[in-house]
């Protein structure tokens, strides 16, 4: 092979060599994109490689190729390769001889999100999958948390530095706990219950384990939350005659209560985003304002406490007495992928 060809795939080879060093006695199985993204294909990644791991629980170890610069250096930052990371995913191995394909589709979907939005993942980040991480499966795993893959860490390539970022499948209440505390610390505690945070579609929520629940509660009280942004679809907001109005879906309030206490209660701002409105809660002396489509509510401790009490209620209209704000809680309809109503939360 010529020197020029070697340089053209130096980023690819750096990842491949890191995997061979971790699994020296086997060959990975490479799922290649049928048509390259640059030529109009639907899959942004060049491919996903899968290895058999016996570390901890026997599992399949999936590695992406395509978030970094695999071939020639094209980005302006000489210190970082592409988006600066490749994703990994660990799935508990059963009796199957070949690795399931759905994690490959999951990783390609995550790549589509990054490539289309420009938003990147990092340690401690989280993402809701709006349903089971594996379609048409009976699993409680509906979200992802991200951390540095403990066996791969970071890597210096000829095209710049990168890290291997593990996507960890979590349940809805685990994601709530992650958001209300610190993503990296939560996943470190989760690993004490699940070695290497291997995904098991049949597992229950680990928040039912007293040790993890206690660690999260103590962490929230001590550290507050490292998450400054919360998306709730039904959010509506307005400001008229110096009085603010806030509309939220009933049944979702407890998550917001936990976030408000872990952020504003600890002296930090919290941005609440919906499809049509955004609200930022700030700690401090009472103030209400609006600018550039964002409603700003600066709330002292008494007002924050009253708001948290209201958010735990049922559907209805609740004017606050200690702050110029009226909260409307509306019924929330939970639907399946076809739009059929599964549950109404009031």
N, C-alpha and C positions, 0 to 999 in steps of 0.2 A: 504494500500500500504506500502511495506517495506521501510526502510530508504535507502537501496541500490538502489532500483528502483527510489526513489525520486532523488537521486544524479545523476543517469544515465541520467535523462532528465531535469536537473536543468536549462540548458541554454534555452531549449525549453519553459519551464514553465515561465522563467523570461520574455520572449517576450510576451507570452500569457497573463500573468498577467498585463503587461503594457497596452495591448490592451483592456482588460476587464475594467481597471481603466478609460480609455478614453471613452469607450462605455459600461457603466455598465448595461444598460437595454436591451442588445441584445446578441445574439450568432453569432459569425463570421461564415462565410461559408468557409470551408477549401478545397482547391483543392490540393489533394495529388498526388505526383508522382506515376505512376503505378508501376514502377520498380526502386528501389533505384539505385542511380548513382554508388555506391560501388559494386553493383552486375551486372553492365553492362548496366544499364538504360541510356537513353539519356538526362534525366532532372537532372541537378546538384543539384537543390534545393529539399528539402524534400517536400515542398509545398508552396502554396501562400494562405493567408487568406484574406477574403474580408469583410469589414464592411460598413454599411450604415451611412453616415455622413450627418447631417443637418447643419453643421457649414459652414457659408458663403453660397455658392451655393450648393444645395443638390448634393452629389456626392458619388461614390463608393471609398472606401479607401483600397487599396491593400497593403499587408505586406508580405515580403518574410521570409522564414525560411530555412536557409542553408548556408549563408555566414559566420555565426558565428558557434562556437562549441555548438551544441544543446544538446549533451549528455555528454560523458566523456571528460575531458580535455586531448587534444592530442598535442597541439602546445607547443613550447618552451618558448613563452613569457607569463609569468604569469599575466601580466598587461592587455593583450588584448585578446579578444575572436575571434579566427579564423582570418578572414580578417578585423575584427574591425567594421563591419557595416552590417546592413540589409537594403534592399531597400524598399521604399514605392512609391506608385503611386496613384494619385487622378484623377478620371475620372468623368466628369459631368454626373449626372443621368438623364435619360429621363423617359419614361413611362414603361420601361422594368421592369419585376419583379425580374429577375435574373441578376447578374453582367455579362457584356460581358467577353468572355474568352480570347480575343486577348491580353489584358494587361498581363495575366498570361504567355502567350507565349513570349511576349516581355521581361518580367522579367527573364524567363528561358534562353532566348537568351543572355541577359546581363550576366547571370551567366556562360554560356558556354564560353563567351569571357574571363571573369575573371579567371575561373578555368583552361582554356587552355593556357592563356598567362601569368598569374601571375600578370597582371596589375590591380591595384585596383582603385576604384573611390573615390573621396573625395570632400569636399565642394568647389564649384567654377569650378569643372571640366566640360567638355562638350564632346559630342560624336555625330557625324553625323550618321544617320540611313541609308544613301544612298537611300532615298525614303521615302514614307509616313510611319509614325510610325505604322499605322494600314493598312496592305496590302489591296489593291484593294478598297481603300476609296479615295474620293476626298477631301483631306485635305492639307493644307499648312504646317502642322507640320511635319518636316523631321529631327529633331535633338533633343537632350536631354541636359539639364543642370542639375547639381546636387547641392543640398544644404541640410543643416540639416533640417529635418522635424520639423516645428515650434511647433507642438503640442506634439511631442514625445521626441525630443532632444536626450540625451544620456542615457545610462543605465549601471549600474554595475551589472554583473551577476556572479554567482559562478565560471564561466570560464574566467572572465576578463571583461574589459570595452568594450562597443560597442556604436555606434551611429545609429540612424535611418536616412538614407540618402534618401531624396525625389528626384526621377527622374522627372524633369519638361519638358514637351513637348514644343518645341519652333520651330519657323520658321527659314528658312535659313538666312534671313537678321538679325533676332534676334541673331542667333548664331554668325554671323560676328561681331555684336556689342559687344556681350559677350566676344569674343576672343580679340577684340581690346581695351577692358577696363579691368574690373575685374569681374570674374564670380559671386562671392557672392554679390557684389554691384549691378550688373545688375539684378540679380534675386530678390533682395530686392526692386529695382525700379519697376520690373515687377509685383510684388505682390501688389503694389499700384493700378494697373489697374485690376489685377485678384486676388481676395482674395484667399489665400492659394495656389495660382498658380495651380488651378484646370484645368485639360486638357479638352478643348472643341474642338473637331475635326472640328467644323464648323467656328471657329474664324479666323479673319484676323490677319495680322501682327500688333503687338502693336507699331512697329516703326513708324506707320502712325499717332500715337498720339503725338502731339507736346511736351507734358511734358516729355514723356519717351525719345524721340529723343534728346531733349535738354539736359536732364540729362546725356545721353550717350556721347554726344559731349563734354560737359563740363568735364565729368569724364575722357575721353581720353586725353584731353588737360592737365588736372591737374595731373592725376595719371600715364598716359601711360597705357601699357598693362601688365597684370600679366601672359599672356600666352607666353611662350618662345619657343613653338614648333608649326609648321604649316605643315600639310601634303597636298601636291598637286601632284596628280597622275603623271602628265606628266613631272615632273621636270627632266632635264638632266643637267649635268655639266662636265666641262673638264678644264684642264690647260695645255697650250702649249706655249713654248717660252715666259714665264712670262706674257702671256695674258690669262685671264679667259673667258670661254664661258658658257652661261647659257641659257637653253631652257625651255620655259614655255608655257602653253596653253593660247591662246588668250581668252579674256573674263573673265579670273580669276585674272587678274592683280590688280583690285581695292582692293580686299581683302588683297593681299600682300602689296600694297601701304599703306593701313591703318595700317597693322601690322608693317611695317618698320618704319613708322612715330611714332607709339605708343611704339615701342621697341627701335630700334637703335637711333631714334631721341630723346629718353629719356635716352640715355646712357646705354642701355641693349642689350644683344645679342639676336638674333633670329635664330633658326634652322629651315631650310626648308627641308623637307624630301619627296622624291618621291619613286617610285618603284625601280629605278635603281641608284639613286644618292642622295646625301645630300649636302646642302650648309649652312654654318653658316655665318651670317652677324654680324659683330662686329663694335662698334663705335670706333673711334680713328684715328691716323695717317695712311695714305694710306699703305696698305700691302695686298699681295695676296700670298696664299700658299695652299698646299694640304697635307693631312696626313690621313692614314687609311681610305681612301675612302671618305673623307669629304673635300670639297672645302671651304677654309676660305677667306672671303672678309672683310677686315677692311676698313671702308668707312668714310672719313670726311664728313662734312655737305654738301659741294658742290656736291660731287659725289652722295650722297644719294638723294639729290634733283633732279639731272639729271636722276638717275635711276627711281625714282618715276614717272617722266614725261614720260619716255619711256614705262613703264609698263601699262600706260593708253591707249596706242595706239592699232592699229589693227595688224593683222598678218604681219610679216616682220622681217628683220634683222636690228638691231640697234647698231652700235658701239658707245660706250660712249667716249666723248672727254676728260673728266676730270678724267677718271679712266680706267685702263687696263682691260676692260670688254666689251664683245659683247653679246647682248641679242637677242635671236631668239624667236619670238612669233609665235606659230604654231596653225592652226585651231583646236578647241576643239569640239569633237563630243559628244553630250549628247544622251545616249541610254536608252532604257527601260530594264526591267529584261531579256527580250529575245534577247537583242542585237540589236534591231531595232533603227536606228538613228532618234531621235526626233527633234534635233536641232544642227546646226553647228555654233559655235561662232568664228567669224573671226575678 
